[in-house]
Amino acid sequence: MKKVINGKLFNTETAEKIAHWDNDQHRRDFGFMAETLYRTKKGQHFVHGEGGPSTVYASHAYGGRMFGESIYALTDHAAFEWCETRCINPDIVAIHFVIEEA
């Protein structure tokens, strides 16, 4: 998927996939939701998300809601928080972000 945000092209085909999360629901479920965190070649983070009619990713068509997808840009800090809140493997977080031992 490609999307232009603030004059910048975000493309899932050319960006580096960092991590994936989904809510463990069947893809046909109205509440299914999945997100993938990417980093562009220039270091900008973004999320490609998709989901069923009951999610924030739903699209509107034919007077109702249906499966949809979108891309949104993240700051480095927001990308780090995305990783923290989605229980991503700590080794993946350490590879892509600066963290310190507790």
Secondary structure, DSSP 8 states (H G I E B T S, - for coil): -EEEETTEEEETTTSEEEEEEE-S--TTSTT-EEEEEEE-TTS-EEEEEEE-TTSTT-EEETTEEE-EEEEEEE-HHHHHHHHHHTT--HHHHHHHS-----
